[in-house]
Amino acid sequence: MADNPLESMRETERRLLLEIEGRSLCPFCGQHVKPESRIGTGSKASGVFCSLNCFAEYSVLELSDRILGVRKHLAADTRN
Ligand SMILES: [Zn+2]
């Protein structure tokens, strides 16, 4: 377990994405991902999506979450 809360969040996300990939489900829309339409970065731990649209929408959400996480981390740091 990582000490950094941002790292442990990413590790949890990676594990979830691998589990979802194992069930051939799209992490964004939840639909079955057909073998011929797998979209992603090439790493299963980054998620495998059913369409380019789902990949793009998920990437935007992931970036927003990371920005919020970094802001919370910085806000917590300045309080100490
Ligand atoms: Zn999808």
PDB file of the backbone (N, CA, C, O) and the ligand in Angstrom, with CONECT records:
HET     ZN  A 101       1
ATOM      1  N   MET A   1       0.846  -1.203   0.000  1.00  0.00           N
ATOM      2  CA  MET A   1       0.000   0.000   0.000  1.00  0.00           C
ATOM      3  C   MET A   1       0.880   1.251   0.000  1.00  0.00           C
ATOM      4  O   MET A   1       1.775   1.390   0.834  1.00  0.00           O
ATOM      5  N   ALA A   2       0.619   2.151  -0.936  1.00  0.00           N
ATOM      6  CA  ALA A   2       1.411   3.375  -1.042  1.00  0.00           C
ATOM      7  C   ALA A   2       1.016   4.362   0.058  1.00  0.00           C
ATOM      8  O   ALA A   2      -0.137   4.399   0.487  1.00  0.00           O
ATOM      9  N   ASP A   3       1.986   5.160   0.508  1.00  0.00           N
ATOM     10  CA  ASP A   3       1.711   6.182   1.522  1.00  0.00           C
ATOM     11  C   ASP A   3       0.994   7.373   0.920  1.00  0.00           C
ATOM     12  O   ASP A   3       0.176   8.020   1.574  1.00  0.00           O
ATOM     13  N   ASN A   4       1.313   7.658  -0.346  1.00  0.00           N
ATOM     14  CA  ASN A   4       0.713   8.795  -1.035  1.00  0.00           C
ATOM     15  C   ASN A   4      -0.742   8.474  -1.396  1.00  0.00           C
ATOM     16  O   ASN A   4      -0.990   7.499  -2.106  1.00  0.00           O
ATOM     17  N   PRO A   5      -1.716   9.275  -0.921  1.00  0.00           N
ATOM     18  CA  PRO A   5      -3.123   8.972  -1.211  1.00  0.00           C
ATOM     19  C   PRO A   5      -3.438   8.972  -2.714  1.00  0.00           C
ATOM     20  O   PRO A   5      -4.294   8.210  -3.165  1.00  0.00           O
ATOM     21  N   LEU A   6      -2.755   9.816  -3.485  1.00  0.00           N
ATOM     22  CA  LEU A   6      -2.994   9.844  -4.935  1.00  0.00           C
ATOM     23  C   LEU A   6      -2.523   8.536  -5.572  1.00  0.00           C
ATOM     24  O   LEU A   6      -3.180   8.004  -6.466  1.00  0.00           O
ATOM     25  N   GLU A   7      -1.379   8.022  -5.108  1.00  0.00           N
ATOM     26  CA  GLU A   7      -0.863   6.755  -5.650  1.00  0.00           C
ATOM     27  C   GLU A   7      -1.782   5.594  -5.292  1.00  0.00           C
ATOM     28  O   GLU A   7      -2.018   4.717  -6.123  1.00  0.00           O
ATOM     29  N   SER A   8      -2.304   5.577  -4.068  1.00  0.00           N
ATOM     30  CA  SER A   8      -3.168   4.458  -3.687  1.00  0.00           C
ATOM     31  C   SER A   8      -4.497   4.528  -4.446  1.00  0.00           C
ATOM     32  O   SER A   8      -5.090   3.490  -4.739  1.00  0.00           O
ATOM     33  N   MET A   9      -4.978   5.750  -4.771  1.00  0.00           N
ATOM     34  CA  MET A   9      -6.190   5.896  -5.591  1.00  0.00           C
ATOM     35  C   MET A   9      -5.951   5.323  -6.982  1.00  0.00           C
ATOM     36  O   MET A   9      -6.805   4.629  -7.534  1.00  0.00           O
ATOM     37  N   ARG A  10      -4.771   5.621  -7.549  1.00  0.00           N
ATOM     38  CA  ARG A  10      -4.445   5.114  -8.887  1.00  0.00           C
ATOM     39  C   ARG A  10      -4.335   3.599  -8.882  1.00  0.00           C
ATOM     40  O   ARG A  10      -4.761   2.941  -9.831  1.00  0.00           O
ATOM     41  N   GLU A  11      -3.763   3.040  -7.815  1.00  0.00           N
ATOM     42  CA  GLU A  11      -3.612   1.590  -7.706  1.00  0.00           C
ATOM     43  C   GLU A  11      -4.997   0.930  -7.632  1.00  0.00           C
ATOM     44  O   GLU A  11      -5.233  -0.099  -8.265  1.00  0.00           O
ATOM     45  N   THR A  12      -5.897   1.524  -6.863  1.00  0.00           N
ATOM     46  CA  THR A  12      -7.262   1.005  -6.765  1.00  0.00           C
ATOM     47  C   THR A  12      -7.939   1.059  -8.125  1.00  0.00           C
ATOM     48  O   THR A  12      -8.614   0.109  -8.523  1.00  0.00           O
ATOM     49  N   GLU A  13      -7.762   2.177  -8.848  1.00  0.00           N
ATOM     50  CA  GLU A  13      -8.361   2.327 -10.176  1.00  0.00           C
ATOM     51  C   GLU A  13      -7.798   1.271 -11.138  1.00  0.00           C
ATOM     52  O   GLU A  13      -8.548   0.654 -11.894  1.00  0.00           O
ATOM     53  N   ARG A  14      -6.472   1.068 -11.104  1.00  0.00           N
ATOM     54  CA  ARG A  14      -5.842   0.058 -11.978  1.00  0.00           C
ATOM     55  C   ARG A  14      -6.433  -1.326 -11.723  1.00  0.00           C
ATOM     56  O   ARG A  14      -6.727  -2.065 -12.663  1.00  0.00           O
ATOM     57  N   ARG A  15      -6.604  -1.672 -10.446  1.00  0.00           N
ATOM     58  CA  ARG A  15      -7.153  -2.989 -10.103  1.00  0.00           C
ATOM     59  C   ARG A  15      -8.585  -3.125 -10.607  1.00  0.00           C
ATOM     60  O   ARG A  15      -8.967  -4.165 -11.144  1.00  0.00           O
ATOM     61  N   LEU A  16      -9.383  -2.057 -10.429  1.00  0.00           N
ATOM     62  CA  LEU A  16     -10.769  -2.073 -10.909  1.00  0.00           C
ATOM     63  C   LEU A  16     -10.826  -2.212 -12.427  1.00  0.00           C
ATOM     64  O   LEU A  16     -11.619  -2.992 -12.954  1.00  0.00           O
ATOM     65  N   LEU A  17      -9.981  -1.452 -13.130  1.00  0.00           N
ATOM     66  CA  LEU A  17      -9.972  -1.499 -14.596  1.00  0.00           C
ATOM     67  C   LEU A  17      -9.590  -2.887 -15.090  1.00  0.00           C
ATOM     68  O   LEU A  17     -10.152  -3.370 -16.073  1.00  0.00           O
ATOM     69  N   LEU A  18      -8.632  -3.541 -14.415  1.00  0.00           N
ATOM     70  CA  LEU A  18      -8.235  -4.902 -14.802  1.00  0.00           C
ATOM     71  C   LEU A  18      -9.384  -5.883 -14.582  1.00  0.00           C
ATOM     72  O   LEU A  18      -9.613  -6.777 -15.397  1.00  0.00           O
ATOM     73  N   GLU A  19     -10.106  -5.709 -13.472  1.00  0.00           N
ATOM     74  CA  GLU A  19     -11.236  -6.595 -13.169  1.00  0.00           C
ATOM     75  C   GLU A  19     -12.343  -6.409 -14.216  1.00  0.00           C
ATOM     76  O   GLU A  19     -12.922  -7.384 -14.695  1.00  0.00           O
ATOM     77  N   ILE A  20     -12.629  -5.147 -14.563  1.00  0.00           N
ATOM     78  CA  ILE A  20     -13.664  -4.844 -15.567  1.00  0.00           C
ATOM     79  C   ILE A  20     -13.246  -5.393 -16.925  1.00  0.00           C
ATOM     80  O   ILE A  20     -14.071  -5.929 -17.665  1.00  0.00           O
ATOM     81  N   GLU A  21     -11.958  -5.257 -17.253  1.00  0.00           N
ATOM     82  CA  GLU A  21     -11.441  -5.775 -18.531  1.00  0.00           C
ATOM     83  C   GLU A  21     -11.599  -7.289 -18.572  1.00  0.00           C
ATOM     84  O   GLU A  21     -11.926  -7.853 -19.617  1.00  0.00           O
ATOM     85  N   GLY A  22     -11.368  -7.948 -17.439  1.00  0.00           N
ATOM     86  CA  GLY A  22     -11.507  -9.402 -17.351  1.00  0.00           C
ATOM     87  C   GLY A  22     -12.917  -9.867 -17.670  1.00  0.00           C
ATOM     88  O   GLY A  22     -13.115 -10.991 -18.130  1.00  0.00           O
ATOM     89  N   ARG A  23     -13.902  -8.998 -17.425  1.00  0.00           N
ATOM     90  CA  ARG A  23     -15.303  -9.327 -17.722  1.00  0.00           C
ATOM     91  C   ARG A  23     -15.726  -8.813 -19.095  1.00  0.00           C
ATOM     92  O   ARG A  23     -16.890  -8.938 -19.478  1.00  0.00           O
ATOM     93  N   SER A  24     -14.760  -8.222 -19.851  1.00  0.00           N
ATOM     94  CA  SER A  24     -15.020  -7.664 -21.193  1.00  0.00           C
ATOM     95  C   SER A  24     -16.106  -6.595 -21.166  1.00  0.00           C
ATOM     96  O   SER A  24     -16.948  -6.526 -22.061  1.00  0.00           O
ATOM     97  N   LEU A  25     -16.075  -5.747 -20.108  1.00  0.00           N
ATOM     98  CA  LEU A  25     -17.043  -4.651 -20.021  1.00  0.00           C
ATOM     99  C   LEU A  25     -16.327  -3.319 -20.209  1.00  0.00           C
ATOM    100  O   LEU A  25     -15.171  -3.161 -19.817  1.00  0.00           O
ATOM    101  N   CYS A  26     -17.028  -2.364 -20.812  1.00  0.00           N
ATOM    102  CA  CYS A  26     -16.482  -1.024 -21.012  1.00  0.00           C
ATOM    103  C   CYS A  26     -16.555  -0.255 -19.695  1.00  0.00           C
ATOM    104  O   CYS A  26     -17.635  -0.165 -19.110  1.00  0.00           O
ATOM    105  N   PRO A  27     -15.429   0.311 -19.199  1.00  0.00           N
ATOM    106  CA  PRO A  27     -15.442   1.038 -17.921  1.00  0.00           C
ATOM    107  C   PRO A  27     -16.285   2.308 -17.963  1.00  0.00           C
ATOM    108  O   PRO A  27     -16.662   2.824 -16.911  1.00  0.00           O
ATOM    109  N   PHE A  28     -16.591   2.828 -19.164  1.00  0.00           N
ATOM    110  CA  PHE A  28     -17.380   4.061 -19.223  1.00  0.00           C
ATOM    111  C   PHE A  28     -18.872   3.778 -19.322  1.00  0.00           C
ATOM    112  O   PHE A  28     -19.644   4.285 -18.508  1.00  0.00           O
ATOM    113  N   CYS A  29     -19.303   2.969 -20.312  1.00  0.00           N
ATOM    114  CA  CYS A  29     -20.740   2.757 -20.523  1.00  0.00           C
ATOM    115  C   CYS A  29     -21.245   1.435 -19.961  1.00  0.00           C
ATOM    116  O   CYS A  29     -22.453   1.239 -19.832  1.00  0.00           O
ATOM    117  N   GLY A  30     -20.323   0.517 -19.622  1.00  0.00           N
ATOM    118  CA  GLY A  30     -20.724  -0.750 -19.029  1.00  0.00           C
ATOM    119  C   GLY A  30     -21.186  -1.803 -20.025  1.00  0.00           C
ATOM    120  O   GLY A  30     -21.591  -2.895 -19.626  1.00  0.00           O
ATOM    121  N   GLN A  31     -21.132  -1.490 -21.317  1.00  0.00           N
ATOM    122  CA  GLN A  31     -21.555  -2.471 -22.323  1.00  0.00           C
ATOM    123  C   GLN A  31     -20.432  -3.465 -22.613  1.00  0.00           C
ATOM    124  O   GLN A  31     -19.262  -3.213 -22.325  1.00  0.00           O
ATOM    125  N   HIS A  32     -20.825  -4.605 -23.193  1.00  0.00           N
ATOM    126  CA  HIS A  32     -19.862  -5.631 -23.561  1.00  0.00           C
ATOM    127  C   HIS A  32     -18.903  -5.078 -24.626  1.00  0.00           C
ATOM    128  O   HIS A  32     -19.339  -4.446 -25.588  1.00  0.00           O
ATOM    129  N   VAL A  33     -17.594  -5.321 -24.448  1.00  0.00           N
ATOM    130  CA  VAL A  33     -16.596  -4.874 -25.422  1.00  0.00           C
ATOM    131  C   VAL A  33     -16.313  -6.032 -26.379  1.00  0.00           C
ATOM    132  O   VAL A  33     -15.801  -7.077 -25.974  1.00  0.00           O
ATOM    133  N   LYS A  34     -16.654  -5.829 -27.655  1.00  0.00           N
ATOM    134  CA  LYS A  34     -16.417  -6.873 -28.648  1.00  0.00           C
ATOM    135  C   LYS A  34     -14.918  -6.958 -28.941  1.00  0.00           C
ATOM    136  O   LYS A  34     -14.234  -5.935 -28.970  1.00  0.00           O
ATOM    137  N   PRO A  35     -14.402  -8.175 -29.160  1.00  0.00           N
ATOM    138  CA  PRO A  35     -12.954  -8.345 -29.402  1.00  0.00           C
ATOM    139  C   PRO A  35     -12.454  -7.487 -30.562  1.00  0.00           C
ATOM    140  O   PRO A  35     -11.310  -7.034 -30.538  1.00  0.00           O
ATOM    141  N   GLU A  36     -13.290  -7.254 -31.579  1.00  0.00           N
ATOM    142  CA  GLU A  36     -12.856  -6.498 -32.755  1.00  0.00           C
ATOM    143  C   GLU A  36     -12.938  -4.984 -32.551  1.00  0.00           C
ATOM    144  O   GLU A  36     -12.489  -4.224 -33.408  1.00  0.00           O
ATOM    145  N   SER A  37     -13.504  -4.540 -31.433  1.00  0.00           N
ATOM    146  CA  SER A  37     -13.623  -3.087 -31.231  1.00  0.00           C
ATOM    147  C   SER A  37     -13.024  -2.645 -29.900  1.00  0.00           C
ATOM    148  O   SER A  37     -13.551  -1.739 -29.255  1.00  0.00           O
ATOM    149  N   ARG A  38     -11.938  -3.271 -29.489  1.00  0.00           N
ATOM    150  CA  ARG A  38     -11.264  -2.889 -28.247  1.00  0.00           C
ATOM    151  C   ARG A  38     -10.451  -1.616 -28.481  1.00  0.00           C
ATOM    152  O   ARG A  38      -9.613  -1.560 -29.382  1.00  0.00           O
ATOM    153  N   ILE A  39     -10.709  -0.584 -27.650  1.00  0.00           N
ATOM    154  CA  ILE A  39     -10.019   0.704 -27.771  1.00  0.00           C
ATOM    155  C   ILE A  39      -9.332   1.018 -26.444  1.00  0.00           C
ATOM    156  O   ILE A  39      -9.920   0.828 -25.379  1.00  0.00           O
ATOM    157  N   GLY A  40      -8.085   1.500 -26.507  1.00  0.00           N
ATOM    158  CA  GLY A  40      -7.395   1.893 -25.286  1.00  0.00           C
ATOM    159  C   GLY A  40      -5.963   2.280 -25.581  1.00  0.00           C
ATOM    160  O   GLY A  40      -5.572   2.474 -26.732  1.00  0.00           O
ATOM    161  N   THR A  41      -5.183   2.389 -24.499  1.00  0.00           N
ATOM    162  CA  THR A  41      -3.783   2.799 -24.660  1.00  0.00           C
ATOM    163  C   THR A  41      -2.900   1.625 -25.058  1.00  0.00           C
ATOM    164  O   THR A  41      -1.764   1.825 -25.486  1.00  0.00           O
ATOM    165  N   GLY A  42      -3.412   0.398 -24.922  1.00  0.00           N
ATOM    166  CA  GLY A  42      -2.600  -0.791 -25.170  1.00  0.00           C
ATOM    167  C   GLY A  42      -2.293  -1.500 -23.859  1.00  0.00           C
ATOM    168  O   GLY A  42      -1.880  -2.660 -23.860  1.00  0.00           O
ATOM    169  N   SER A  43      -2.497  -0.802 -22.732  1.00  0.00           N
ATOM    170  CA  SER A  43      -2.308  -1.398 -21.415  1.00  0.00           C
ATOM    171  C   SER A  43      -3.679  -1.715 -20.823  1.00  0.00           C
ATOM    172  O   SER A  43      -4.527  -0.829 -20.710  1.00  0.00           O
ATOM    173  N   LYS A  44      -3.903  -2.993 -20.438  1.00  0.00           N
ATOM    174  CA  LYS A  44      -5.196  -3.380 -19.855  1.00  0.00           C
ATOM    175  C   LYS A  44      -5.474  -2.597 -18.574  1.00  0.00           C
ATOM    176  O   LYS A  44      -6.627  -2.310 -18.254  1.00  0.00           O
ATOM    177  N   ALA A  45      -4.403  -2.250 -17.834  1.00  0.00           N
ATOM    178  CA  ALA A  45      -4.557  -1.525 -16.569  1.00  0.00           C
ATOM    179  C   ALA A  45      -5.027  -0.085 -16.781  1.00  0.00           C
ATOM    180  O   ALA A  45      -5.428   0.586 -15.831  1.00  0.00           O
ATOM    181  N   SER A  46      -4.976   0.396 -18.053  1.00  0.00           N
ATOM    182  CA  SER A  46      -5.480   1.741 -18.361  1.00  0.00           C
ATOM    183  C   SER A  46      -6.919   1.680 -18.851  1.00  0.00           C
ATOM    184  O   SER A  46      -7.523   2.715 -19.133  1.00  0.00           O
ATOM    185  N   GLY A  47      -7.467   0.484 -18.954  1.00  0.00           N
ATOM    186  CA  GLY A  47      -8.846   0.315 -19.392  1.00  0.00           C
ATOM    187  C   GLY A  47      -8.941  -0.051 -20.859  1.00  0.00           C
ATOM    188  O   GLY A  47      -8.152   0.410 -21.685  1.00  0.00           O
ATOM    189  N   VAL A  48      -9.925  -0.892 -21.172  1.00  0.00           N
ATOM    190  CA  VAL A  48     -10.221  -1.273 -22.550  1.00  0.00           C
ATOM    191  C   VAL A  48     -11.678  -0.898 -22.798  1.00  0.00           C
ATOM    192  O   VAL A  48     -12.578  -1.344 -22.085  1.00  0.00           O
ATOM    193  N   PHE A  49     -11.898  -0.064 -23.829  1.00  0.00           N
ATOM    194  CA  PHE A  49     -13.201   0.554 -24.048  1.00  0.00           C
ATOM    195  C   PHE A  49     -13.874   0.021 -25.306  1.00  0.00           C
ATOM    196  O   PHE A  49     -13.218  -0.553 -26.175  1.00  0.00           O
ATOM    197  N   CYS A  50     -15.216   0.220 -25.399  1.00  0.00           N
ATOM    198  CA  CYS A  50     -15.981  -0.310 -26.534  1.00  0.00           C
ATOM    199  C   CYS A  50     -15.928   0.636 -27.730  1.00  0.00           C
ATOM    200  O   CYS A  50     -16.191   0.218 -28.858  1.00  0.00           O
ATOM    201  N   SER A  51     -15.590   1.910 -27.501  1.00  0.00           N
ATOM    202  CA  SER A  51     -15.565   2.869 -28.608  1.00  0.00           C
ATOM    203  C   SER A  51     -14.594   4.000 -28.290  1.00  0.00           C
ATOM    204  O   SER A  51     -14.214   4.212 -27.139  1.00  0.00           O
ATOM    205  N   LEU A  52     -14.207   4.715 -29.334  1.00  0.00           N
ATOM    206  CA  LEU A  52     -13.313   5.856 -29.154  1.00  0.00           C
ATOM    207  C   LEU A  52     -13.990   6.924 -28.292  1.00  0.00           C
ATOM    208  O   LEU A  52     -13.329   7.598 -27.503  1.00  0.00           O
ATOM    209  N   ASN A  53     -15.311   7.074 -28.446  1.00  0.00           N
ATOM    210  CA  ASN A  53     -16.058   8.044 -27.655  1.00  0.00           C
ATOM    211  C   ASN A  53     -15.962   7.728 -26.153  1.00  0.00           C
ATOM    212  O   ASN A  53     -15.719   8.626 -25.347  1.00  0.00           O
ATOM    213  N   CYS A  54     -16.152   6.459 -25.780  1.00  0.00           N
ATOM    214  CA  CYS A  54     -16.069   6.072 -24.362  1.00  0.00           C
ATOM    215  C   CYS A  54     -14.650   6.308 -23.831  1.00  0.00           C
ATOM    216  O   CYS A  54     -14.478   6.777 -22.706  1.00  0.00           O
ATOM    217  N   PHE A  55     -13.649   5.987 -24.631  1.00  0.00           N
ATOM    218  CA  PHE A  55     -12.249   6.199 -24.228  1.00  0.00           C
ATOM    219  C   PHE A  55     -12.007   7.685 -23.966  1.00  0.00           C
ATOM    220  O   PHE A  55     -11.393   8.047 -22.962  1.00  0.00           O
ATOM    221  N   ALA A  56     -12.487   8.547 -24.868  1.00  0.00           N
ATOM    222  CA  ALA A  56     -12.293   9.996 -24.725  1.00  0.00           C
ATOM    223  C   ALA A  56     -13.047  10.530 -23.507  1.00  0.00           C
ATOM    224  O   ALA A  56     -12.490  11.298 -22.723  1.00  0.00           O
ATOM    225  N   GLU A  57     -14.320  10.127 -23.342  1.00  0.00           N
ATOM    226  CA  GLU A  57     -15.117  10.612 -22.209  1.00  0.00           C
ATOM    227  C   GLU A  57     -14.491  10.184 -20.878  1.00  0.00           C
ATOM    228  O   GLU A  57     -14.419  10.970 -19.933  1.00  0.00           O
ATOM    229  N   TYR A  58     -14.040   8.925 -20.818  1.00  0.00           N
ATOM    230  CA  TYR A  58     -13.420   8.422 -19.590  1.00  0.00           C
ATOM    231  C   TYR A  58     -12.133   9.184 -19.288  1.00  0.00           C
ATOM    232  O   TYR A  58     -11.857   9.505 -18.132  1.00  0.00           O
ATOM    233  N   SER A  59     -11.341   9.476 -20.330  1.00  0.00           N
ATOM    234  CA  SER A  59     -10.072  10.190 -20.140  1.00  0.00           C
ATOM    235  C   SER A  59     -10.320  11.580 -19.559  1.00  0.00           C
ATOM    236  O   SER A  59      -9.561  12.035 -18.704  1.00  0.00           O
ATOM    237  N   VAL A  60     -11.374  12.259 -20.016  1.00  0.00           N
ATOM    238  CA  VAL A  60     -11.716  13.583 -19.489  1.00  0.00           C
ATOM    239  C   VAL A  60     -12.077  13.466 -18.007  1.00  0.00           C
ATOM    240  O   VAL A  60     -11.623  14.265 -17.188  1.00  0.00           O
ATOM    241  N   LEU A  61     -12.906  12.454 -17.663  1.00  0.00           N
ATOM    242  CA  LEU A  61     -13.289  12.257 -16.251  1.00  0.00           C
ATOM    243  C   LEU A  61     -12.066  11.948 -15.389  1.00  0.00           C
ATOM    244  O   LEU A  61     -11.928  12.464 -14.280  1.00  0.00           O
ATOM    245  N   GLU A  62     -11.183  11.098 -15.917  1.00  0.00           N
ATOM    246  CA  GLU A  62      -9.991  10.713 -15.166  1.00  0.00           C
ATOM    247  C   GLU A  62      -9.110  11.928 -14.886  1.00  0.00           C
ATOM    248  O   GLU A  62      -8.598  12.090 -13.779  1.00  0.00           O
ATOM    249  N   LEU A  63      -8.939  12.783 -15.903  1.00  0.00           N
ATOM    250  CA  LEU A  63      -8.126  13.986 -15.723  1.00  0.00           C
ATOM    251  C   LEU A  63      -8.761  14.931 -14.710  1.00  0.00           C
ATOM    252  O   LEU A  63      -8.064  15.514 -13.879  1.00  0.00           O
ATOM    253  N   SER A  64     -10.100  15.086 -14.778  1.00  0.00           N
ATOM    254  CA  SER A  64     -10.797  15.951 -13.812  1.00  0.00           C
ATOM    255  C   SER A  64     -10.603  15.422 -12.398  1.00  0.00           C
ATOM    256  O   SER A  64     -10.342  16.191 -11.473  1.00  0.00           O
ATOM    257  N   ASP A  65     -10.733  14.082 -12.229  1.00  0.00           N
ATOM    258  CA  ASP A  65     -10.535  13.466 -10.911  1.00  0.00           C
ATOM    259  C   ASP A  65      -9.133  13.714 -10.401  1.00  0.00           C
ATOM    260  O   ASP A  65      -8.930  14.001  -9.221  1.00  0.00           O
ATOM    261  N   ARG A  66      -8.158  13.601 -11.305  1.00  0.00           N
ATOM    262  CA  ARG A  66      -6.761  13.802 -10.886  1.00  0.00           C
ATOM    263  C   ARG A  66      -6.533  15.240 -10.454  1.00  0.00           C
ATOM    264  O   ARG A  66      -5.850  15.492  -9.461  1.00  0.00           O
ATOM    265  N   ILE A  67      -7.105  16.189 -11.198  1.00  0.00           N
ATOM    266  CA  ILE A  67      -6.946  17.605 -10.848  1.00  0.00           C
ATOM    267  C   ILE A  67      -7.573  17.852  -9.469  1.00  0.00           C
ATOM    268  O   ILE A  67      -6.984  18.532  -8.628  1.00  0.00           O
ATOM    269  N   LEU A  68      -8.785  17.290  -9.240  1.00  0.00           N
ATOM    270  CA  LEU A  68      -9.441  17.453  -7.939  1.00  0.00           C
ATOM    271  C   LEU A  68      -8.613  16.820  -6.831  1.00  0.00           C
ATOM    272  O   LEU A  68      -8.475  17.388  -5.747  1.00  0.00           O
ATOM    273  N   GLY A  69      -8.058  15.630  -7.110  1.00  0.00           N
ATOM    274  CA  GLY A  69      -7.227  14.929  -6.130  1.00  0.00           C
ATOM    275  C   GLY A  69      -6.000  15.732  -5.760  1.00  0.00           C
ATOM    276  O   GLY A  69      -5.641  15.833  -4.587  1.00  0.00           O
ATOM    277  N   VAL A  70      -5.348  16.312  -6.780  1.00  0.00           N
ATOM    278  CA  VAL A  70      -4.146  17.123  -6.544  1.00  0.00           C
ATOM    279  C   VAL A  70      -4.513  18.367  -5.737  1.00  0.00           C
ATOM    280  O   VAL A  70      -3.788  18.760  -4.822  1.00  0.00           O
ATOM    281  N   ARG A  71      -5.646  18.983  -6.084  1.00  0.00           N
ATOM    282  CA  ARG A  71      -6.084  20.189  -5.339  1.00  0.00           C
ATOM    283  C   ARG A  71      -6.339  19.865  -3.879  1.00  0.00           C
ATOM    284  O   ARG A  71      -5.925  20.614  -2.993  1.00  0.00           O
ATOM    285  N   LYS A  72      -7.040  18.718  -3.613  1.00  0.00           N
ATOM    286  CA  LYS A  72      -7.313  18.316  -2.225  1.00  0.00           C
ATOM    287  C   LYS A  72      -6.011  18.056  -1.474  1.00  0.00           C
ATOM    288  O   LYS A  72      -5.850  18.437  -0.314  1.00  0.00           O
ATOM    289  N   HIS A  73      -5.080  17.391  -2.178  1.00  0.00           N
ATOM    290  CA  HIS A  73      -3.777  17.070  -1.583  1.00  0.00           C
ATOM    291  C   HIS A  73      -3.023  18.349  -1.224  1.00  0.00           C
ATOM    292  O   HIS A  73      -2.448  18.462  -0.142  1.00  0.00           O
ATOM    293  N   LEU A  74      -3.036  19.317  -2.157  1.00  0.00           N
ATOM    294  CA  LEU A  74      -2.355  20.593  -1.917  1.00  0.00           C
ATOM    295  C   LEU A  74      -3.032  21.355  -0.779  1.00  0.00           C
ATOM    296  O   LEU A  74      -2.358  21.944   0.066  1.00  0.00           O
ATOM    297  N   ALA A  75      -4.371  21.344  -0.759  1.00  0.00           N
ATOM    298  CA  ALA A  75      -5.107  22.059   0.293  1.00  0.00           C
ATOM    299  C   ALA A  75      -4.787  21.443   1.645  1.00  0.00           C
ATOM    300  O   ALA A  75      -4.609  22.168   2.625  1.00  0.00           O
ATOM    301  N   ALA A  76      -4.710  20.102   1.718  1.00  0.00           N
ATOM    302  CA  ALA A  76      -4.375  19.417   2.968  1.00  0.00           C
ATOM    303  C   ALA A  76      -2.945  19.750   3.394  1.00  0.00           C
ATOM    304  O   ALA A  76      -2.675  19.927   4.582  1.00  0.00           O
ATOM    305  N   ASP A  77      -2.034  19.836   2.431  1.00  0.00           N
ATOM    306  CA  ASP A  77      -0.636  20.145   2.719  1.00  0.00           C
ATOM    307  C   ASP A  77      -0.467  21.543   3.304  1.00  0.00           C
ATOM    308  O   ASP A  77       0.336  21.740   4.216  1.00  0.00           O
ATOM    309  N   THR A  78      -1.219  22.518   2.783  1.00  0.00           N
ATOM    310  CA  THR A  78      -1.045  23.895   3.258  1.00  0.00           C
ATOM    311  C   THR A  78      -1.635  24.074   4.651  1.00  0.00           C
ATOM    312  O   THR A  78      -1.265  25.007   5.363  1.00  0.00           O
ATOM    313  N   ARG A  79      -2.584  23.154   5.063  1.00  0.00           N
ATOM    314  CA  ARG A  79      -3.144  23.234   6.398  1.00  0.00           C
ATOM    315  C   ARG A  79      -2.162  22.734   7.464  1.00  0.00           C
ATOM    316  O   ARG A  79      -2.248  23.131   8.626  1.00  0.00           O
ATOM    317  N   ASN A  80      -1.242  21.872   7.068  1.00  0.00           N
ATOM    318  CA  ASN A  80      -0.285  21.298   8.040  1.00  0.00           C
ATOM    319  C   ASN A  80       0.890  22.242   8.324  1.00  0.00           C
ATOM    320  O   ASN A  80       1.773  21.909   9.113  1.00  0.00           O
TER     321      ASN A  80
HETATM  322 ZN    ZN A 101     -18.391   2.083 -23.873  1.00  0.00          ZN2+
END
